[in-house]
């Protein structure tokens, strides 16, 4: 079955389940939930929020010590507030790596992205780093230092994933 057909079936099944829930009936068993299991590994982003907070601190120090500080108005404080909210957003929106039956999914800057097996060239593992090489596009790097991923657990799961799909797996 093609993936687009599977997505249509899942979408229609979700609509039917919403209707059944409103009527008080039990939902139909979802094909996606019974067949596909996702192993999700979550990290924590500290680097980008720290950078933003340091940038805010620098901005405040430079602006407050300026002779023209009284002319800045309320937009100065709105800007500071927006940067703080952005730092909090990066802090609480945790990065993740999900490994499915035939794909790997992760949160990137532009949203959630998936790499399917036919696009994975190789998986390289070093202490604290995991690199997933693609045929097209840039490599995905998952780091214990930058995003606090549990790389040991991810390595075990990726080793079985690579063996299952005959993907080159290199451990250094």
N, C-alpha and C positions, 0 to 999 in steps of 0.2 A: 504494500500500500504506500502511496506517496504521502509525504509529510503534509502537503496542503490539504489532502483529504482527511488526514487525521486531525488537523486543526479545525476543519469544518465540523467534523463529528464532535470534537470536544466542545466547540462553541455552542452547537445545537443542544448538546447534552446539558451544558451549564444553564441554558435558557429553560429547558424543560425542568431541571432541578429547582430553579427559582420559582417556577409556576407551581410545582408540586409542594414546595415548602410553604407557599402562600395558602394553599388548600389544606395544609396540615398532613400531607402524605409524606411517606419516607422517600428520600431521594433515590434515584437510580444509581447503581454502582457505576462510577466513572471508569472509563477504560484507561485513562491516564493514571489514576490513583492506584488501580489494581495491577497494572503492568509495569509502570515506571517508578523506580525509586531513585531519589536524588540523595547523594551524600554531600552535605553542605558544610563547608569549613569557613568560619568567620574570622576576620582579622579585626584590627583596631587601628584607625588612622590618627597618629599623633603629629606627624611631621608637618602636614599642611596647616592644621590649626595653629601650631606653634609658630610657623612662618607668618601667618596672617596676624597673630597677636603681636609678634615682634614688629611687623610692618606698621601696625596701628600705634604701637608705643613710639616708634621713630617719628611717625607722622604727627602725633600729639606733641612730642618734645620740640620738633622743629617749628611747628605752628605756634605753640604757646610762647616760645622764647622769641618769636618774631615781634617786630615793632608794630606790625599791622594786625595783630591778633584781635583787637577790639572790633575790627571791620569785618571779621569772618561771618558773623551772623549764626543763624540756627542750622544752616546747611552743613557746617562743620560737625556738629553733634549728630546730625542725621547720617552723615558719612561714617562717622565712628560707629554708630549703632548698626549700620548695615554691614560693616566689616566684622563686627562681633557676632552678628547673626550668621554670617557666612562661615566664620570659624566654628561656631556651634553646629552648623549643618554638616560640615565636614567631620566633626568629631562624632556626632551621633548617627550619621549615615554610614554604617559599617561596611567595609569591603568584604566580599565573599567569593568563594570558589565552589561551584556546584558541579559534581561529576554525575552524569546521567548514564543511560544505557549506551548511547552512541554520540554523546556531545559533552563539551565542557563549557560551562557558563560562568561569567564573572561580571561584576559591575565595573564599568569603565567611566571616564568623565562624561561621555555622551549617552550613558544609559547602560542597560543590561545587554551584553553581547554573548553570542554562542559561537563556538567552533565545533563543527561536526567532524567526525572521524576522517572523512575523505579529504579534509583540509589540514589535518595535523601531520606535519613532517616528522618531528621527533620530540621527545621529552628529555630534557637534561636536568639533572638534579645535582646540586652542590650543597655543602653544609649551609643551611639558612636561605638557600635560593632554589627556586624552581623556574625553569624556562621552558615554555611550550612554543616550539617553532612551528610556523605555518608555511604552507606552500605560497599563499598570497597574503600579503599584509605583514605587519610587524609582529615581532615575538611578544608573547605575554610573559611578564616576569612577576613572580610572586615572592616577596621577600619577608623574612622574619624581622629584619632590622627596620624596614620602612613601615610595613603595615601589620606587623605582629601576627602573621599567619602561623598556624601550627604546622610547620613544614614537615616534621617527622610523620605525622598522621597522614598528611596529604601525599607524601612520598609512597607510603604503603598502598594507598588506594590507587594512585596513578600507576604504580608498578603492575597491579592486577588489571587495570584498564588497558595499559599498553600491551600486556600479554594477551589479553582477550581479543584485541583488534590488530595485532601484529604491527605495532608502532615501535620504532626504534626508541629504546629507553637506555639512557646513559647516566651512570651514577659515578661522580668523582669524589 
